[in-house]
Amino acid sequence: MSKQSFKTRLEIAKKKINNKNAGSKNEKNSNFGEAFKMSTELVAAVVVGTIIGFILDEWFGTKPWLILIFFFVGVIAGILNVIKSAKNMQK
């Protein structure tokens, strides 16, 4: 086996390893992004539901009932969004 052939094979092996490492790093970043997206969806749904409840309570003078109702509606909507996103990730 010649020295040039060995160098060529070594370079090819190094490129394969670098490509493999780059792919796994992107996958980790992608998973972190998906997790951040799901947590943001959950928090946003709860916050929006609570704000709607607060505004309606001020409007109708029914404190704290509509805040509580819309808080739980927001929690349920957020959980459903997370489940839907998780199902889409599995596809």
Number of C-alpha atoms within 10 A of each C-alpha: 5 6 7 9 10 11 11 11 11 12 12 12 12 12 12 12 12 11 12 11 12 11 11 11 11 11 12 11 11 12 12 12 12 15 15 12 13 20 15 14 19 20 15 16 22 22 17 16 24 22 17 17 24 21 14 17 17 14 10 9 12 13 15 12 14 22 21 16 13 22 22 16 18 24 20 16 18 23 19 14 17 19 13 12 16 14 10 9 10 6 5
